[in-house]
Amino acid sequence: MAEPDPLTPPSDSLIADEAMALGEALPVVSALGVDETFYEKADNRWLEMWRSMVANKAALVSMFFIVFLAIVAIVGPYVTPYNPIETNMSNALKAPSAAHWFGTDQLGMDVFSRVVVGTRVSLTVGLLAVSIALTIGIALGAVSGYAGGRTDTIVMRLMDMMLAVPSILLAITLMAALGKGIDKAVVAIGLVSIPEYARLVRGQILSIKQNDYVAAARLAGNSDFRIIFRHVLPVAMSVIIVRATLGISAAILDTAALGFLGMGVQPPQAEWGDMLGRARGFIFQAPHTLLFPGLAITLTVLAFNLVGDGMRDALDPKSRIR
Amino acid sequence: MTEPLLSIRHLSKHFPVDTDLLGRTTSVLKAVDDLSLDIYPGETFGLVGESGCGKTTVGKMLVNLYRPTSGEILYGGRDLAKLTTSERRAYHREIQLIFQDPYSSLNPRMTVGDIVSEPIRVNRLLPPDKVDDRVSYLLNCVGLSANCKNRYAHEFSGGQRQRIGIARALAMEPKLIVCDEPVSALDVSIQAQVLNLLSDLSDQFGLTYLFIAHGLNVVKHVSDRVGVMYLGRLVEVAEKRELYRNPVHPYTKALLSAIPVTNPAHRRERILLEGTVASPIDPPPGCRFCSRCYAKPEGAGGCDSEMPELVEVSPGHFVSCHLFAAEEGDQEMRALHEEAR
């Protein structure tokens, strides 16, 4: 066997078997065929996501609708044509007219005013319930995914137990324990949707944890707490935001269901689901009393779903609309 | 001779692969098995071996990302496992790692400035108003301009990303850097640049390297001493020149013969290994290389039943092979890998 010379210049000894020929990374955006110089400055993730959202017509229209709903929720109670809780039995169950756009209900209350006022309840409940579920769900999922082992098993089996019971049934059970009222409905809906978020966050963290930058963060002397909040969760955030958007619509629907069963807001406060529940005896006499609150629920839920879908597509480079 | 900066004694890492109903381990993967070596201040120790031989596991144990199953990692004479919390923090500062994959080692949501300054901020190595200057200085040291600070990692090429990773490791002011195949994910032309950068930095900052690679060619360029690993065990350790001139272990010989030569006049006989690599899961007794060895005596002697010890064949040159254990006799069976002083 010939002797290899230890002093061979490095250019000879650096051979391709070490190189995976990844080469210099190409600018990612060039593949999209768009102006690269423009993209190099901005944080192109969010810009591209925004462009994709705008290109998705359904999501765009839905976004405008949600903005409109938000405005209605804020200013609605001050601009309603009638007092939404004022009864007028002589004027009950009137069909839509110029005076009462959506007609009146079985107690003679103006349906339009009640639908407008109900917007605030539904949106608030949706956002609050999702906030509760997100906060607890992210905490549980993060701890479970990051710690692994026994902690993970215990937390996840607990979540599985909650998922085994239909969420609305669990919410009703919780309401029975907590008592009636919209604030309790928020808590109940928030609590029953924890497992979905916990599972999602756990899954994300399990995969992000594998990245070397998490190991690097540990080598830099970060505490586990800082690693989770500074290095792991921000990367998972986009997926969580999409799920939360879809979660708002589910929470609104659950509120309506609880309202329909008479467990949400208490009369005479206006809430869409509660309106449906109380008017259901008059479905043949005065269908408008159910039609308008029902439409409000449907359109709101649809809008949040479409925006959520749009965001998911926008965040996934493979299904991104260009 | 000087005291070693870091000593590894009988280090093993076994991963459980199968457990019975009661959670008892029924079979283990011996990623690293009874490995001992010393690293001296200022040197570059090259650790080579094929994929899956456990070299990365050794590196990760040194930086405490993995906990050893058994054995000791002695730093400044103290065992890593027995350090107090504050001593361990100091240890972490002084031993850093450069990762293999420059694409997964940088957080996509952080700017380069944040990535490089984080070790300084977390450990309060400098007053906050001095951090920025330090980051600029570190980036300049690794050949990047200071105005990279506000950009994100995805805006850089593989070689540049690896430089950012090196700057991050340097930010801790380490004494020893474990380089885990730092150039194997890079283009050949970039490899040389990064290797030259590493050797410049070693002079500038007085660094010691444990350089992990899967081929002898890269290691030849940077190392002072080289250790060859095969299936979790060290089969040969020697000074670089000695190892390349006079390899003794059949596996080292085969590895060296695989390095392509540019000069056709120097072409040498290629040793082609036959057979398959033995499984590190519940490995058979005896020499790990036995199944592929072309030099084993007829009938395999003790090769398939007895584990060869690491013996010194010439000063500073150790090998773990029955061929040499038999020749040199028992007086050479010294304590594992103790340098001739």
Contacts between the chains, C-beta under 8 A, distances in Angstrom:
chain1	res1	chain2	res2	distance
A	1	B	253	6.3
A	1	B	256	7.8
A	1	B	257	6.5
A	1	B	268	5.8
A	1	B	269	5.9
A	1	B	271	7.5
A	2	B	266	6.2
A	2	B	267	7.4
A	2	B	268	3.4
A	2	B	269	7.4
A	3	B	244	7.6
A	3	B	245	5.6
A	4	B	220	8.0
A	4	B	244	5.0
A	4	B	245	7.8
A	4	B	256	5.6
A	4	B	259	6.3
A	4	B	261	7.6
A	4	B	268	7.6
A	5	B	244	7.7
A	5	B	266	7.6
A	6	B	220	6.6
A	6	B	240	6.1
A	6	B	241	4.6
A	6	B	244	4.4
A	6	B	245	6.7
A	8	B	220	7.7
A	10	B	192	5.8
A	10	B	195	7.0
A	10	B	196	7.9
A	10	B	221	4.5
A	11	B	192	6.8
A	12	B	261	7.8
A	12	B	262	4.8
A	13	B	217	4.4
A	13	B	218	7.4
A	13	B	220	5.2
A	13	B	221	5.6
A	13	B	259	7.0
A	14	B	188	5.8
A	14	B	191	5.4
A	14	B	192	5.5
A	14	B	195	7.6
A	14	B	217	6.4
A	14	B	218	6.5
A	14	B	221	6.7
A	15	B	188	7.5
A	15	B	215	7.3
A	15	B	217	5.1
A	15	B	259	6.9
A	15	B	260	5.5
A	16	B	188	5.7
A	17	B	215	5.6
A	17	B	217	7.6
A	18	B	183	6.3
A	18	B	184	5.1
A	18	B	188	7.5
A	18	B	191	6.3
A	18	B	213	7.1
A	18	B	214	7.4
A	18	B	215	5.5
A	18	B	217	6.9
A	18	B	218	5.3
A	19	B	183	7.9
A	19	B	184	7.4
A	19	B	186	6.3
A	19	B	187	5.7
A	19	B	188	4.5
A	19	B	191	6.2
A	20	B	184	6.9
A	20	B	185	5.7
A	21	B	187	6.4
A	21	B	188	7.9
A	22	B	158	5.4
A	22	B	185	5.9
A	22	B	186	7.0
A	22	B	187	6.6
A	23	B	158	7.4
A	23	B	187	4.8
A	24	B	157	4.2
A	24	B	158	6.7
A	24	B	159	7.2
A	24	B	187	6.7
A	24	B	190	7.6
A	25	B	156	7.5
A	25	B	157	4.9
A	25	B	158	5.8
A	27	B	155	7.9
A	28	B	154	6.6
A	40	B	155	7.0
A	43	B	152	7.1
A	210	B	104	8.0
A	211	B	104	4.6
A	211	B	105	7.7
A	211	B	107	8.0
A	212	B	99	4.4
A	212	B	100	7.7
A	212	B	101	6.0
A	212	B	104	4.5
A	212	B	105	3.8
A	213	B	104	6.6
A	213	B	105	5.4
A	213	B	106	5.7
A	213	B	107	4.4
A	215	B	65	5.5
A	215	B	97	7.7
A	215	B	99	7.4
A	215	B	105	8.0
A	216	B	97	7.6
A	216	B	99	6.7
A	216	B	105	5.6
A	216	B	106	7.9
A	216	B	165	7.6
A	216	B	168	6.7
A	217	B	107	7.6
A	217	B	118	7.4
A	218	B	65	6.9
A	219	B	63	5.8
A	219	B	65	7.5
A	219	B	92	6.7
A	219	B	96	6.2
A	219	B	97	5.8
A	219	B	119	7.9
A	219	B	172	7.9
A	220	B	118	5.3
A	220	B	119	4.0
A	220	B	122	5.5
A	220	B	123	7.6
A	220	B	168	7.4
A	220	B	172	7.1
A	221	B	89	6.6
A	221	B	92	5.9
A	221	B	93	7.4
A	221	B	119	6.6
A	221	B	122	4.9
A	221	B	123	5.0
A	221	B	172	7.9
A	222	B	118	7.6
A	222	B	122	5.6
A	226	B	122	7.4
A	231	B	107	5.7
A	234	B	109	4.7
A	235	B	107	7.4
A	235	B	108	6.7
A	235	B	109	5.8
